[in-house]
Amino acid sequence: MTGSAISGRVRVTQHAAEEYVKDFGGTVEQARSRIGLNIRKATFVSEVTGIDGKTGALYAYGGACYIVRPDGDAAVVVTVYKTEPVVSEIRDKVREIVTRELRRVERKVHETSRRVAIEKAELAVEIAQVNLRMVRSRSNSVRLACQARINALNAAIAELDTELSAVIGDKRAVAKTVAAYI
């Protein structure tokens, strides 16, 4: 049952469905369906021992923790609860780590934004120079070569924009993680 996700048959106990409804809302039937979908996407965290002394596997996905125990050929989700850091020392350490990571990503966004702006300006100057050469030229082959170069420079600009968008997306993801610990 350990690994990145659960595959195969999954059974949801009444208790797990009721706990899901209590924490996340909806009906018991909706909870059973959501748990069934989410547990297949969940990530294994650790083996845990419950209050009853039985061991199970702890999985997490989408703000919920799932305790799963094997039962023959099926995995049984025995309980569900919200993922909330309860040990303040750990929560504070994690908050510090993710906040530090956010600052690092913000610096990266700033540096990338500045570098992309400079490179795009340099490319714009080169496009203008090639465009001037194309307009002045009488040769059709020179004009075609200039147009090809302009197309390549425009592709480089689009690539820079894509790079910046990716860095900004990383920042958004890290910021959402930080928000979970504040």
ChimeraX attribute file (.defattr): number of C-alpha atoms within 10 A of each C-alpha:
attribute: neighborCount
match mode: 1-to-1
recipient: residues
	/A:1	14
	/A:2	14
	/A:3	12
	/A:4	13
	/A:5	16
	/A:6	21
	/A:7	12
	/A:8	8
	/A:9	10
	/A:10	20
	/A:11	18
	/A:12	19
	/A:13	15
	/A:14	16
	/A:15	14
	/A:16	24
	/A:17	24
	/A:18	20
	/A:19	19
	/A:20	26
	/A:21	19
	/A:22	16
	/A:23	12
	/A:24	14
	/A:25	12
	/A:26	14
	/A:27	14
	/A:28	18
	/A:29	13
	/A:30	14
	/A:31	22
	/A:32	21
	/A:33	13
	/A:34	14
	/A:35	24
	/A:36	17
	/A:37	12
	/A:38	19
	/A:39	25
	/A:40	16
	/A:41	17
	/A:42	21
	/A:43	19
	/A:44	22
	/A:45	15
	/A:46	14
	/A:47	15
	/A:48	14
	/A:49	13
	/A:50	10
	/A:51	7
	/A:52	6
	/A:53	8
	/A:54	9
	/A:55	15
	/A:56	20
	/A:57	20
	/A:58	22
	/A:59	27
	/A:60	22
	/A:61	18
	/A:62	11
	/A:63	11
	/A:64	19
	/A:65	22
	/A:66	28
	/A:67	25
	/A:68	28
	/A:69	20
	/A:70	15
	/A:71	10
	/A:72	7
	/A:73	9
	/A:74	15
	/A:75	21
	/A:76	20
	/A:77	27
	/A:78	18
	/A:79	20
	/A:80	26
	/A:81	18
	/A:82	17
	/A:83	14
	/A:84	12
	/A:85	13
	/A:86	8
	/A:87	8
	/A:88	9
	/A:89	10
	/A:90	11
	/A:91	15
	/A:92	14
	/A:93	12
	/A:94	15
	/A:95	18
	/A:96	14
	/A:97	12
	/A:98	20
	/A:99	19
	/A:100	13
	/A:101	16
	/A:102	21
	/A:103	14
	/A:104	13
	/A:105	19
	/A:106	19
	/A:107	13
	/A:108	17
	/A:109	20
	/A:110	15
	/A:111	12
	/A:112	17
	/A:113	19
	/A:114	13
	/A:115	14
	/A:116	18
	/A:117	16
	/A:118	12
	/A:119	15
	/A:120	19
	/A:121	13
	/A:122	12
	/A:123	17
	/A:124	16
	/A:125	12
	/A:126	15
	/A:127	20
	/A:128	13
	/A:129	14
	/A:130	19
	/A:131	17
	/A:132	12
	/A:133	14
	/A:134	20
	/A:135	12
	/A:136	11
	/A:137	13
	/A:138	10
	/A:139	10
	/A:140	10
	/A:141	11
	/A:142	15
	/A:143	18
	/A:144	12
	/A:145	14
	/A:146	21
	/A:147	16
	/A:148	13
	/A:149	16
	/A:150	21
	/A:151	13
	/A:152	13
	/A:153	17
	/A:154	16
	/A:155	12
	/A:156	15
	/A:157	19
	/A:158	13
	/A:159	13
	/A:160	19
	/A:161	15
	/A:162	12
	/A:163	15
	/A:164	21
	/A:165	14
	/A:166	13
	/A:167	18
	/A:168	19
	/A:169	13
	/A:170	16
	/A:171	21
	/A:172	15
	/A:173	13
	/A:174	18
	/A:175	18
	/A:176	12
	/A:177	15
	/A:178	19
	/A:179	12
	/A:180	13
	/A:181	16
	/A:182	9
